[in-house]
């Protein structure tokens, strides 16, 4: 399955350059092959694959809770970097931590304005809604087609 998923992602990367937000989300539950698909995309494109939780955590170690929340957008931009035209983000769960009081999708859209970002998303796309986590989970998010704008969503079980 990761081979087919990585092919879908690769097919969408070129088209993302015409979008205002060059954001591609690989949406599927845990264990669906998202990480392996991103590894294959990285091998194919030479793009950097970033464990976002690890990199953000390293940068937040010496910050207070309030500073972490205030600096999160800048730290995310720093992790992504300014020079790479394509960055692959895996393990993005930290963005959803309710203590930060940020909208994770808006954060990702912000860093995808001038570069293409492909990020794993532990959730689903169903009935026009993009969801993250389960409805009873504190980090649950649900976005309508209108709310997510021009974000490209790739799912393993959806046609190309």
QUIWOMO-V539081 format. One record per residue. N is the residue number from 0. RES is the residue in one small letter. SS is DSSP state (~ for helix, > for strand, _ for the rest). Layout:
N_RES_SS / N_RES_SS
This chain:
0_x__ / 1_x_~ / 2_x_~ / 3_x_~ / 4_x_~ / 5_x_~ / 6_x_~ / 7_x_~ / 8_x_~ / 9_x_~ / 10_x_~ / 11_x_~ / 12_x_~ / 13_x_~ / 14_x_~ / 15_x_~ / 16_x__ / 17_x__ / 18_x__ / 19_x__ / 20_x__ / 21_x__ / 22_x_> / 23_x_> / 24_x_> / 25_x_> / 26_x_> / 27_x_> / 28_x__ / 29_x__ / 30_x__ / 31_x__ / 32_x__ / 33_x_~ / 34_x_~ / 35_x_~ / 36_x_~ / 37_x_~ / 38_x_~ / 39_x_~ / 40_x_~ / 41_x_~ / 42_x_~ / 43_x_~ / 44_x_~ / 45_x__ / 46_x__ / 47_x_> / 48_x_> / 49_x_> / 50_x_> / 51_x_~ / 52_x_~ / 53_x_~ / 54_x_~ / 55_x_~ / 56_x_~ / 57_x_~ / 58_x_~ / 59_x_~ / 60_x__ / 61_x__ / 62_x__ / 63_x__ / 64_x_~ / 65_x_~ / 66_x_~ / 67_x_~ / 68_x_~ / 69_x_~ / 70_x_~ / 71_x_~ / 72_x_~ / 73_x_~ / 74_x_~ / 75_x_~ / 76_x_~ / 77_x_~ / 78_x_~ / 79_x_~ / 80_x__ / 81_x__ / 82_x__ / 83_x__ / 84_x__ / 85_x_> / 86_x_> / 87_x_> / 88_x_> / 89_x_> / 90_x__ / 91_x__ / 92_x_~ / 93_x_~ / 94_x_~ / 95_x_~ / 96_x__ / 97_x_~ / 98_x_~ / 99_x_~ / 100_x__ / 101_x__ / 102_x__ / 103_x_~ / 104_x_~ / 105_x_~ / 106_x_~ / 107_x_~ / 108_x_~ / 109_x_~ / 110_x_~ / 111_x__ / 112_x__ / 113_x__ / 114_x__ / 115_x_> / 116_x_> / 117_x_> / 118_x_> / 119_x_> / 120_x_> / 121_x_> / 122_x_> / 123_x_> / 124_x_> / 125_x_> / 126_x__ / 127_x__ / 128_x_> / 129_x_> / 130_x_> / 131_x_> / 132_x__ / 133_x__ / 134_x__ / 135_x__ / 136_x__ / 137_x__ / 138_x__ / 139_x__ / 140_x_> / 141_x_> / 142_x_> / 143_x__ / 144_x_~ / 145_x_~ / 146_x_~ / 147_x_~ / 148_x__ / 149_x__ / 150_x__ / 151_x_> / 152_x_> / 153_x_> / 154_x__ / 155_x__ / 156_x__ / 157_x__ / 158_x__ / 159_x__
